[in-house]
């Protein structure tokens, strides 16, 4: 088939009569096969995009599935693979999906929105046009970092792939429907939450709202913090076995679980817990190690390092330093490899066997900073690489405090983080939120951004595996001006599935009402700040 370059929707209409006006059905779908998008139609340098396949699929709802690739400028850089899904019964809106880890796998846009109830229709089934990409490289593991040795591939991972994918998807969407969406949203968790923040800060005109969960942002600060924690954890005598971890968390629950009025293994009153629990209460007599019975001073020293802020060179957006980890709030240490099964680290650190934070930090340091596949990153000294780390933060991060470019157009953000997340600490999200409030004022911030912390919620696992109808809440706020207040979340954890809690806006937490007997119902709680 002869290929037609799509420089914009108008050019597509001019060069391909009837394509964009065709009914959104199988014929209109297959007409997209072989079309391509010119480099000048994409807002960042690229080699243009090609649509390889366009297939009309009947289930779970009739839609046109488009798969294609965006060519690089550097011929040695990988393509950006993308997928766009165009429902036959379109609601006129679009949703950009974020990815995870160091990416490298195609995000199809067919899944449920992150942490929305599985019982609800997916965004595609609700009529949203959806899309996602592989972030600009292909790998068999979300921890592969070799791609960062190529500058264009690194910059694509650092956010440029988002703009390129969005523009290519929009060209396909306008070709299929003959018009642009009335609203375009972004949703993602972890790396996807980081990508959401990149998208709305760098290209605020492209999006009308975002659901941001557990954002891995600033990415450079996160990995410096994880590496520092790993170095502390593998110091002589500091390793903690699963029995030691159980001892620690058991004592934290004993001291803090009831501070919000309910003994439910959910620590809501985190400020009171931080002032109540003293890790020295677990110190071994005579500093003689007794696994699962007490902690040595070497272990306590490592825990204190993990709990405290990590110094960093200047980061993007004026940020500096990175928050401590919720090690003294019963952090979900088993949710993502945790402390590791072996007291001996490998190089590179190995998932499951080694400390999870060291595993996650390794690819960025090994490839993007040191450019040395043979490096031992547990010996990494950030002060020797400050300039490169600042440069890397400008490439990958988006933590500016001035959000007026997004807020002034009426766009909205729902921001959420689990308190016990031990892949990305909630404190980094608190840091950014408080910087936004300091810059824009509390009232102006709440006009476009709402922020919730969730007790017991880890990086998808944990004591309370929350579910909320975030996409519906975002859409109602943008379209109808209905602010997301009084939201209720439900628990999907197998042992406690179905219990509910109110979603309390930061810094409030849910306290059990006096006289309430049902600990499993949101109505039994009120949101308070002390």
Phi, psi and omega in degrees: 000137176293133182265141179245128178284130179258099179280338177187173180299322181295319179294322179299316180297320182290322185270344183229072184307132175088344184296306185286342180266357178293151178299146179286074183224192183301319180295315178295329180290307184294340177295342180280348181298131176088355178281160180216162183248127183291150179305324183288348176273356180251132192289356176227157182303131177201178176263015183087174184235145177240135173268113184274317181224148174218110188234129178274123185242140186271334184235151005284349173210148181300125181204161177261119179261119181249130174236137181201189182215146175256123184283145178279168170281315177280116183297344178272353178275152179287161170291166166257110177276139182220160174225136177236135180240123187241102183290144178296322177259085187275136176272005178085007184235165183225154182222122177266127181263136171272170183253213184206160177057222172267018178058208182104355177236144184294127171270116189278335185079012180263345185283169172295149173301145188306122175065019167279152182302135180297336182286344180279154172299149175291165176305320178299317179292336176279354177104005178283136163285133186232157175203162175199175182218184176257010177077003174103017170199165183235128180209163180272358182217141177286000177252005178287134183237001183303329182301336183287355175285343177261126187297316181293320178296319177298316181292325174298311176301322181289000173137338185296330178299333181295312179295317181296316180294317180301315182292320177294318179297320181294323177297317178295319181297314181293328176294322184284315185263340183083008179201160177277158177292151177284331178220143175229125182243166175230140175220141178184160178230150178065238174302326177294326174292321173301314180296324177299317180293322175300312185300313186281340177273319182279326184229063185298333181288347183274347188225149180253353180179164180208144169254116187243116183236133176047050187295130177276066193212123005285131185296321180294314178298321179302312184286328173296320179294316179297322178292318178298318178297319179296319178297320178293319184294326181263012171294159185303125176079004187266344183304140177243127177281168174305325178294323177294319179296317179298321176299311181301308183294325177299318180289325177295314178298319180298324182276331195238342188300321186273001184291345174256013176092348183232127174271091187223014182063026174236117182264101182270321182274078188289328179296317179293323179296317182297332179267352183261314185281133178235113184296337180294344176294344180259005184296139179289138176295128182069011181057032178265119185298136173219099188307127177076001182247331181197174180239140177279166179295328176297319178293318180295320177300316178297318178298319179296323176297314181298326184279346187254164181296147177259125174293145178221160167292171178304135181247174181303146174072013180086006179284153176203135184082162181220141188297160172287175183256154185281047183292334179258018175236028181061047178307149184282076188288345180256002183286328181217073176075333173057224185280350181085154185269351184236138176283355182252119179283154173250169175232111002286160177302144188253129177305145180076309182287324186249166182305123188303321183292325176293324178297314183291327183283333190302312186300317181298314183292316185296316189254317185277331181260303186275335184051042184224100181300342182261004185294150169260100188288346175286356173253011185293136177244106184296331182294337179279353185226029187300315183297318179293322180295319176296317177300317181294323177296323177295330179283321192252341192254164178207081182233031176296146182274337181274105181254020186297328179300330178271315185293323186294340179270003180087010179285159187227156179226131168254121186240128183218145176212139176280137184293326184264013178302122179243025167251327176218119185286143181297336182300330179291328177286321174300316180306310183294315180301315182291329174292323176296315179299317180296325181281318191251346184092149185295317183295314180295325178294314182291344176291337181231349187222130173236141190227130179232141167254142185241112178299140174077359183262122177266213181273053185105339178250196177116182181290329179231105183264086193294148171227138179211154181271068189291321183295318177297319180295318178296314182297320179295324179291316181290313187280320189247353183075017180273104183294146183281079181245148180070027180289150178239138177245152178243158183262131178253003177298139188303317185286337186230023184303135176100341178292158185226158177216151172290146172272114184259126180293137177305134009263017182287159174222164182274120176250137178296131179292144178299130179087352179287138182250338183265102182285350188259006184241132183302328182296345180278000186235154173232148179276122182227166179249355178204000000 
